[in-house]
Amino acid sequence: MITRSLTATTLALAALSSGAAMAQEKPMDGKPAMEKCFGVAMAGKNDCAAGPGTTCAGTSKMDYQGNAWKFVPAGTCTTIKTPKGMGSLRSM
């Protein structure tokens, strides 16, 4: 009986902890977590701060500008392939 009780408790804790881990991937507002990804924005389509000489969103001067970033779903940035290489979590 004790073994059965411990097994049930262990399974319940595992289910709760996996649910908590999944909940952290998606904020409470229901939108997916996002991250800044440098070097993937097209000219004039960056989300903000494209370095010296620019003010904010839409000010990048060329495609895949290394210091211009775009918000992308968390965990996908470094898998985005461009003609200039992969996306980066840091300004290039």
RODO-2510 file (C-alpha; in nm, 4 decimals, decimal comma):
residues 92
     n   res          X          Y          Z
     1     m     0,0000     0,0000     0,0000
     2     i     0,2840     0,2385     0,0834
     3     t     0,4554     0,1631    -0,2485
     4     r     0,1338     0,2374    -0,4375
     5     s     0,0929     0,5645    -0,2482
     6     l     0,4529     0,6696    -0,3182
     7     t     0,4142     0,5830    -0,6859
     8     a     0,0971     0,7914    -0,7115
     9     t     0,2648     1,0837    -0,5361
    10     t     0,5706     1,0604    -0,7622
    11     l     0,3537     1,0555    -1,0753
    12     a     0,1504     1,3514    -0,9516
    13     l     0,4650     1,5543    -0,8811
    14     a     0,6091     1,4662    -1,2218
    15     a     0,2898     1,5790    -1,3932
    16     l     0,2824     1,9053    -1,2010
    17     s     0,6471     1,9847    -1,2654
    18     s     0,6194     1,9138    -1,6394
    19     g     0,3123     2,1354    -1,6536
    20     a     0,5027     2,4136    -1,4779
    21     a     0,7896     2,3805    -1,7239
    22     m     0,5514     2,4043    -2,0183
    23     a     0,3801     2,7060    -1,8634
    24     q     0,7106     2,8931    -1,8500
    25     e     0,7466     2,8696    -2,2279
    26     k     0,4308     3,0732    -2,2827
    27     p     0,3640     3,3925    -2,0838
    28     m     0,0316     3,4322    -1,9072
    29     d    -0,0996     3,6649    -2,1790
    30     g    -0,1073     3,3666    -2,4173
    31     k     0,1556     3,5060    -2,6562
    32     p     0,4671     3,2968    -2,7247
    33     a     0,7926     3,4110    -2,5629
    34     m     0,9973     3,6246    -2,8013
    35     e     1,3665     3,7114    -2,8289
    36     k     1,5738     3,9677    -3,0176
    37     c     1,7419     3,8187    -3,3232
    38     f     2,0160     4,0179    -3,4965
    39     g     2,0971     4,0005    -3,8663
    40     v     1,7637     3,8624    -3,9910
    41     a     1,5628     4,1789    -4,0657
    42     m     1,5090     4,3107    -4,4149
    43     a     1,5947     4,6772    -4,4866
    44     g     1,3473     4,9048    -4,3102
    45     k     1,1767     4,6119    -4,1330
    46     n     1,3799     4,5910    -3,8095
    47     d     1,1950     4,6142    -3,4782
    48     c     1,4247     4,8707    -3,3126
    49     a     1,7737     5,0100    -3,2469
    50     a     1,9761     4,9403    -3,5589
    51     g     2,2888     5,1105    -3,4247
    52     p     2,4485     5,4499    -3,4927
    53     g     2,2616     5,6720    -3,7321
    54     t     1,9259     5,5038    -3,6709
    55     t     1,6502     5,5794    -3,4250
    56     c     1,4280     5,2768    -3,3938
    57     a     1,1876     5,0505    -3,5811
    58     g     1,2105     5,0486    -3,9586
    59     t     1,5413     5,2333    -3,9809
    60     s     1,7842     4,9620    -4,0934
    61     k     1,9531     5,0521    -4,4206
    62     m     2,0211     4,7094    -4,5701
    63     d     1,8920     4,3526    -4,5622
    64     y     2,0340     4,1346    -4,2840
    65     q     2,2115     4,4290    -4,1180
    66     g     2,4155     4,2808    -3,8318
    67     n     2,3193     4,5405    -3,5710
    68     a     1,9462     4,5465    -3,6561
    69     w     1,7169     4,3061    -3,4735
    70     k     1,3741     4,1566    -3,5147
    71     f     1,1607     3,9804    -3,2524
    72     v     1,1294     3,6070    -3,3276
    73     p     0,9819     3,3189    -3,1249
    74     a     1,2184     3,2246    -2,8412
    75     g     1,4601     2,9487    -2,9338
    76     t     1,4418     3,0017    -3,3107
    77     c     1,6907     3,2837    -3,3735
    78     t     2,0062     3,0807    -3,4254
    79     t     1,8245     2,8452    -3,6626
    80     i     1,7243     3,1227    -3,9051
    81     k     1,9445     3,0996    -4,2150
    82     t     2,0096     3,4111    -4,4239
    83     p     2,2388     3,4766    -4,7230
    84     k     2,4844     3,6269    -4,4706
    85     g     2,4763     3,3365    -4,2257
    86     m     2,2621     3,2421    -3,9272
    87     g     2,0661     3,4721    -3,6974
    88     s     2,2439     3,5823    -3,3805
    89     l     2,1376     3,6630    -3,0247
    90     r     2,4056     3,9368    -3,0200
    91     s     2,4744     4,2306    -3,2464
    92     m     2,7177     4,1322    -3,5215
***
